[in-house]
């Protein structure tokens, strides 16, 4: 097991894969944060629009 871990740490491809996975994780966190902050505004907008649609029906 130690040999496998040592070989993994020496491998440059492994470092690249880890870097790309960290970038993907940061992008995912940013998307989740954006959706969370926008979600409340969208919910409020639809709550205000719902009575207008109910009156027309």
N, C-alpha and C positions, 0 to 999 in steps of 0.2 A: 504494500500500500504506500509506503514511503517513497519507493521508486517511482510509482505512478504520479504521485503528487509532485515530486521533484522534477520529473520530465514535463509535467503540465506547466509548472512555473517557469521553466526554461523556454518553453515553446512560445514564439512570438505571435503565432496565430491565436493562441489562447488569450494573450493580452489584448489583441484587437477585438476579439469577441466580447471580452469583458467591457472594453471601452464602448463598443456599440450598444451593448445591453444597458449600460449606465445612461447613455444618451437617450435611448428609447424610453427608459424609466423616467427620466427628467421631462421628456416631451409628454408622456402620459400624465404625469403629475400636473403639468401646465394645462393640459386639456381638461382634466378633471376640475382643477381650480377655476378655469374659465366657465365651464358649464355650470358649476355650482353657483358662481356669483351671478350669472345671467339667469339661472333658473327661477329665482325669486321674482325678478322683473317680468319675465314671461308669464309666470303664473298670475301676477297682479294684473297684467294687461288683459289676459283672457277673463279674469274675474270681472273686470270693468266692461268688457265687451259682451259678456253673457246676457245681461239684462237687455241690451239693445236687440240682440237676436230673439230673445223671448217675446219682446213687444211686437216684432214684425210677424211672428208666427201665429 
